[in-house]
């Protein structure tokens, strides 16, 4: 009877498949016979309003003052322009500058601005605006990072004409373009101010930029700023976005942002965090987009500490990585919101090597590797020991007291305990972990995150070159590999991207062979936007505001594209935000 029933099922399935194929063929024939003019097409049209929920609050609209406030930084991306931008692969693209070149020795960079560039108040943009902005960075206070301020103090900038300028570097430096993504400020409005005066100026409440959208007005709620309205800048130099207005509304947390979407107040959520991800996935009309973030979670080892001599053995370090269930961490602790990392360079970029070695989770193989390195379980099975002198393998792992780190540290401890390794966990505030452990090199192992935001050029030199091993450098592992350092140093003064790519490829091969630190994962960013918004695409991010890189292609379907405008709300007299 089982055979008979299976034969009947096969006959029925065969008939069903044939029927579906015939139906599809009939539909295709009908479509081919339909005149092209009668076939429905979707053509992007200008107009409409897009409203997005941002978690946080307004402080200032000024690209030099918004580095630590994500909502301001996101909005500044649309209001202000830079000399250049970077695409998702880390390649520089023209913005205000239409072209540039450099001298043979790599110390001079000449830039030509586009013609007919205008500020949103109608005044022309010139090279003077760029030089003024750089001077503001040089003379900034604690708002701008110390290293950025120090970098620009060593760079000479010269105005050659209204549309041409030159940068003179003290020495060749291939990653220089990385430093030119700052938002350019209007000299004609701010040129008579010091940096401290600009911090508290009313310009930050009614900014004038040169980006695709201009500030229109605030949305008020009981004399508090509840949101901001941006309108397309009609005199923008390039393709104008289809969507006429973008409205940003501020919310206290991600749950409130999701509730606002569910209530129909907004069409997008600036970031879908792990705590609202399940509920967001359950929303049938909410499309979720994910992209790799420019952050890397790693376990650092102190390779120069005699207290933990086993860390000096590359085979031992590789065994530890093989014994870590990194995908399990991502699936169970991060709700899948990360991708396994195999090296220190961001995947998806021009510098990433696709052929990099991948060490997957294999605890049995990890034990084989440990034994080959001279370590084995004690005879009573109590723990891993050095076979030569029977000393136990144990060490301390320090980690930040920030959200999520403890769970990752506990998972690492559990995985290595399965190999017989005793790990003592120590939680510390992040600033103290850096000042008391990493900077003075007084640690054994550390769980830390490298933040590469707003740095599309890979330049791993600061973290892995042997010149950075001493106190004051960021080579916290104190990895001193001569060949790897030569590749990194050469890449810093090589301007041909193909050759730089070769140098970084070689560096990555050495890194994965040595594993001076263990790469765990790259977190991913999740963006929620209603399905009625069309043309949305998001690539790998160097900054969260990069989600707007393709906003010129976003549009609303024509049938929903009634152009409305939000009436300006009466704006209460506002004291400059401090």
Secondary structure by P-SEA (a helix, b strand, c coil): caaaaaaaaaaaaaaaaaaaaaaaaaaaaaaaacccccbbbbbbbbbbbbbbbbcccccccccccccccaaaaaaaaacccccccccccbbbbbcccccccccccccbbbbbbbccccccccccccaaaaaaaaaaaaaccccccaaaaaaaaabbbbbcccccbbbbbcccccccccccccbbbbccccccccaaaaaaccccccccccccccccbbbbccccccbbbbccccccccccccccbbbbbbbccaaaaaaaaaaccccccccccccaaaaaaacccbbbbbbbccbbbbbbbccccccccccccaaaaaaaaaacaaaaaaaccccccbbbbcccccccccccccccccccccaaaaaaaaaaacccccccccccccccccbbbbbbbbbbcccaaaaaaaaaaaaaaaacbbbbbbbbcaaaaaacccccccccccbbbbbbcccccccccccccccccccccccccccccaaaaaaaaaaaacccaaaaaaaaaaaaaaaaaaccccccbbbbbbbbbccccccccccccccccccccccccccccccccccccccccccccccccc
